[in-house]
């Protein structure tokens, strides 16, 4: 991930991705963001398959799904209630056509910072592989105002659409001590777990966060 900071800043804009996905050919992803399904299967096994198996019919939300094959691989596991959202109209159209014969996945053009089309507390599991990362640029010790604004707006939307007790699975290559303050933004309340993913031979460290939506109990006066 040796991109310049100027390029990193462009990742938060749909025009960058529209241009990239317009070059897609065949059925292979143009940009499987640093890990594919086989790399993450053990993480899914612990955090999804054993907790919310397909027999429970959970609603899965893929955030900034791009042209990743992970939603398709999850249908093979039996998950047939998936919504994939991305702010690139080009990739949403591409994936809708590419996988039109697969039941149980819907692609929708939405900005994850403004998911007005998704109802409150309607999602059981949300998944992010690099989408939050793409909003981050500049100093990790003192993120620019636009980074703090974009990430907090996004995380509040994820928190809003998750059911009480719902899970947000977030895979990142960024260092946890820089990410945690962004995750704990105002308007959210998470129980957070962290897993180091990959084996010891892997020189490219990455991490899996599991954030469970917690709601403070409010006692109403009778």
PyMOL commands that set and color helices and strands:
alter all, ss='L'
color gray80, all
select helices_A, chain A and resi 5-10+14-21+37-49+54-56+70-76+89-98+133-135+145-161+176-183
alter helices_A, ss='H'
color red, helices_A
select strands_A, chain A and resi 60-63+82-86+105-109+123-129+162-172+190-197+206-213
alter strands_A, ss='S'
color yellow, strands_A
deselect
rebuild
show_as cartoon
